[in-house]
Amino acid sequence: MKTTTSAILTGAALVLLAIPQAKAKTFTYADNWVNWPGSQYNTTSLGDENGTPKIDHMDVTINAGHLDSVSIFLHDSTYRQHFDSLFISTGGAWDSWDYFVHDGGSRNGVSTGNVPDNGLYTVASDYAYTLTTTNRLHNPNGIDKDSLTQLDSNFGGSHDNNNPNDFMIVYNFSDKNIDIDPYNFFVAYTPWCDNDIIGGGTAPVPEPATMLLFGTGLAGLATVGRKKLKRA
């Protein structure tokens, strides 16, 4: 009996060891964006950082398959433009936004579209961006209010502009139970006129050069196919 019990306990222990233990994982992304991907307007002449805030990097923390937090780390200047947006794709294409956070309320004259109130939202599949009308012209700075459903009007990023040592804007999602795919997510952050923007995740962002190579490859395959047909 003791031998049987011991064997069962040993087997159970081995099974538990074989199961990956759920723990928080933090993904860190450098500030590699200058313009919003796919923007029709080339504003690279403005440089990456045109005013404040000045973004150094972004951390996305996932805990047991749920979004735990997003932290935007600033450098040189701690100043936050308190009209900013956080875009979250929990799985799928990088710009198939599922959740959206807006802070700072409405500012007339800097956006096309209907700027939403503060809070955390879910995003419609056929969403429309709000676009900047100053600085980084026509780059996205949020999502149109008509494309959103509010979940929490009190939700936002934590940061103190009056504290010279506060270099971090923190969005705490630990109590929101947002499911997220650690292998296929994307997060982006932008202030009201895209002074400095950042995006990162495990879902790939298509680049024009990549799409050109892909198109060239398809054209080459089509040519080879035609040659084989002629020979036949």
C-alpha positions as CSV (number, residue, x, y, z in Angstrom):
1,M,0.0,0.0,0.0
2,K,2.8,2.4,1.0
3,T,4.6,1.5,-2.3
4,T,1.5,2.3,-4.3
5,T,0.9,5.6,-2.5
6,S,4.5,6.6,-3.0
7,A,4.3,5.8,-6.7
8,I,1.2,7.9,-7.1
9,L,2.7,10.9,-5.2
10,T,5.9,10.6,-7.3
11,G,3.9,10.5,-10.5
12,A,1.8,13.5,-9.5
13,A,5.0,15.5,-8.6
14,L,6.4,14.7,-12.1
15,V,3.2,15.8,-13.8
16,L,3.3,19.1,-11.8
17,L,6.9,19.7,-12.8
18,A,6.1,19.1,-16.4
19,I,3.4,21.8,-16.4
20,P,4.9,25.3,-17.1
21,Q,4.4,27.4,-14.0
22,A,2.3,30.5,-14.7
23,K,4.3,33.6,-13.9
24,A,4.5,37.2,-15.1
25,K,6.6,38.0,-18.1
26,T,7.7,41.5,-19.2
27,F,8.3,42.4,-22.8
28,T,10.5,45.4,-23.4
29,Y,10.3,47.5,-26.7
30,A,12.7,50.3,-27.7
31,D,11.4,53.5,-29.3
32,N,11.9,52.6,-32.9
33,W,8.9,54.4,-34.4
34,V,9.1,57.8,-36.0
35,N,5.8,57.9,-37.8
36,W,2.7,55.7,-37.5
37,P,3.2,52.7,-39.8
38,G,1.3,53.1,-43.1
39,S,0.9,56.9,-42.6
40,Q,0.3,58.7,-45.9
41,Y,2.4,61.7,-44.8
42,N,6.2,61.6,-44.5
43,T,7.0,63.7,-41.4
44,T,10.5,62.3,-40.8
45,S,11.8,65.8,-41.0
46,L,10.3,66.4,-37.6
47,G,12.6,63.8,-36.1
48,D,11.6,61.1,-33.7
49,E,11.1,63.5,-30.7
50,N,9.4,66.7,-31.6
51,G,8.7,68.3,-28.2
52,T,7.5,66.3,-25.2
53,P,7.1,63.6,-24.1
54,K,10.4,62.0,-25.0
55,I,9.9,58.2,-24.9
56,D,12.8,55.8,-24.1
57,H,11.1,52.4,-24.1
58,M,7.9,50.5,-23.2
59,D,7.3,47.5,-21.0
60,V,4.3,45.2,-21.5
61,T,3.7,42.7,-18.6
62,I,1.6,39.6,-19.0
63,N,0.6,37.5,-16.1
64,A,-1.0,34.1,-16.5
65,G,-2.5,35.0,-19.9
66,H,-3.8,38.3,-18.8
67,L,-2.6,41.8,-19.5
68,D,-1.1,43.1,-16.2
69,S,0.4,46.5,-17.1
70,V,1.8,48.8,-19.8
71,S,4.6,51.2,-18.7
72,I,5.9,54.0,-20.9
73,F,9.4,55.1,-19.8
74,L,10.4,58.7,-20.6
75,H,13.9,60.2,-20.7
76,D,15.4,63.7,-20.7
77,S,12.0,65.3,-20.0
78,T,9.5,63.8,-17.5
79,Y,6.7,65.8,-19.0
80,R,3.6,64.0,-20.2
81,Q,1.2,65.4,-22.8
82,H,-2.0,64.8,-20.9
83,F,-4.0,64.0,-24.0
84,D,-2.6,60.6,-24.9
85,S,-3.8,57.2,-26.2
86,L,-3.0,53.6,-25.7
87,F,-3.9,51.0,-28.3
88,I,-4.0,47.3,-27.5
89,S,-4.3,44.3,-29.8
90,T,-4.7,41.2,-27.7
91,G,-4.2,38.8,-30.6
92,G,-4.2,38.9,-34.4
93,A,-3.0,41.7,-36.7
94,W,-0.9,44.5,-35.0
95,D,-3.6,47.1,-35.8
96,S,-6.7,45.0,-35.0
97,W,-7.2,47.0,-31.8
98,D,-9.3,45.3,-29.1
99,Y,-8.9,47.8,-26.3
100,F,-8.2,51.5,-26.2
101,V,-7.4,54.0,-23.4
102,H,-7.8,57.8,-23.7
103,D,-6.5,60.3,-21.2
104,G,-6.9,64.1,-21.2
105,G,-10.4,64.6,-22.7
106,S,-11.2,66.5,-25.8
107,R,-9.1,69.2,-27.4
108,N,-10.6,71.2,-30.2
109,G,-8.4,72.0,-33.2
110,V,-5.9,69.2,-32.9
111,S,-7.9,66.2,-34.2
112,T,-10.2,65.1,-37.0
113,G,-13.1,62.9,-35.9
114,N,-14.9,62.7,-32.5
115,V,-12.4,62.6,-29.7
116,P,-13.6,60.3,-26.9
117,D,-13.9,61.1,-23.2
118,N,-11.4,59.6,-20.7
119,G,-11.4,55.9,-19.9
120,L,-10.9,52.3,-21.0
121,Y,-12.9,51.1,-24.1
122,T,-13.5,48.1,-26.3
123,V,-13.0,48.9,-30.0
124,A,-15.3,48.1,-32.9
125,S,-13.9,45.9,-35.7
126,D,-14.6,48.7,-38.3
127,Y,-13.0,51.4,-36.2
128,A,-11.9,54.8,-37.4
129,Y,-8.9,56.7,-36.1
130,T,-8.8,60.3,-35.0
131,L,-6.0,62.1,-36.8
132,T,-3.7,64.9,-35.8
133,T,-4.2,68.3,-37.5
134,T,-0.9,69.8,-36.1
135,N,2.7,68.7,-35.8
136,R,2.8,65.1,-37.2
137,L,0.0,65.9,-39.7
138,H,-2.7,63.2,-40.3
139,N,-1.0,60.6,-38.1
140,P,-3.4,58.7,-35.7
141,N,-3.6,60.1,-32.2
142,G,-6.6,58.1,-31.0
143,I,-9.8,56.2,-32.0
144,D,-13.1,57.9,-33.0
145,K,-15.7,58.0,-30.2
146,D,-18.3,56.3,-32.4
147,S,-16.0,53.3,-32.7
148,L,-15.8,52.7,-29.0
149,T,-17.7,51.2,-26.1
150,Q,-16.7,52.5,-22.7
151,L,-15.8,50.0,-19.9
152,D,-14.3,52.3,-17.2
153,S,-14.5,56.1,-17.3
154,N,-12.0,56.4,-14.4
155,F,-9.3,54.3,-16.0
156,G,-6.0,56.0,-17.1
157,G,-2.3,56.1,-16.8
158,S,-0.6,57.1,-13.6
159,H,2.0,59.8,-13.8
160,D,2.9,63.0,-11.9
161,N,4.0,65.9,-14.2
162,N,5.0,67.9,-11.1
163,N,7.5,65.2,-9.9
164,P,10.9,65.7,-11.6
165,N,11.7,62.1,-10.8
166,D,8.6,60.5,-12.4
167,F,9.8,59.2,-15.7
168,M,7.1,56.5,-16.0
169,I,3.5,56.5,-17.2
170,V,1.9,53.3,-15.9
171,Y,-1.4,51.7,-17.0
172,N,-2.4,49.1,-14.5
173,F,-4.7,46.4,-15.9
174,S,-4.2,43.8,-13.2
175,D,-7.9,43.9,-12.2
176,K,-9.4,44.1,-15.7
177,N,-9.1,40.4,-16.7
178,I,-8.0,41.2,-20.2
179,D,-7.0,38.0,-22.0
180,I,-3.9,38.4,-24.2
181,D,-1.9,36.1,-26.4
182,P,1.8,36.4,-25.4
183,Y,2.8,35.2,-28.9
184,N,0.6,37.5,-31.0
185,F,-0.2,40.9,-29.3
186,F,0.7,44.5,-30.1
187,V,0.6,47.7,-28.1
188,A,1.1,51.3,-29.2
189,Y,1.1,54.7,-27.5
190,T,0.8,58.2,-28.8
191,P,0.2,61.7,-27.4
192,W,-2.2,64.2,-28.9
193,C,0.0,65.3,-31.9
194,D,2.4,62.4,-32.1
195,N,5.4,64.3,-30.6
196,D,6.9,60.9,-29.9
197,I,5.2,57.6,-30.5
198,I,6.0,54.0,-29.7
199,G,4.7,50.5,-30.6
200,G,5.8,47.0,-30.0
201,G,4.6,43.4,-29.6
202,T,4.9,39.9,-30.9
203,A,2.5,40.5,-33.8
204,P,4.5,41.6,-36.8
205,V,4.2,45.1,-38.4
206,P,4.3,44.9,-42.2
207,E,6.9,47.2,-43.7
208,P,6.7,48.6,-47.2
209,A,10.1,47.0,-48.2
210,T,8.8,43.6,-46.9
211,M,5.6,43.9,-48.9
212,L,7.6,44.9,-52.0
213,L,9.8,41.8,-51.7
214,F,6.7,39.6,-51.1
215,G,5.1,41.0,-54.2
216,T,8.3,40.5,-56.3
217,G,8.4,36.9,-55.1
218,L,4.9,36.2,-56.2
219,A,5.6,37.8,-59.6
220,G,8.6,35.6,-59.9
221,L,6.6,32.4,-59.1
222,A,4.0,33.4,-61.6
223,T,6.7,33.8,-64.3
224,V,8.2,30.4,-63.6
225,G,4.7,28.9,-63.8
226,R,4.0,30.5,-67.2
227,K,7.4,29.1,-68.5
228,K,6.6,25.6,-67.4
229,L,3.2,25.8,-69.1
230,K,4.8,26.9,-72.4
231,R,7.2,24.0,-72.2
232,A,4.4,21.5,-71.6
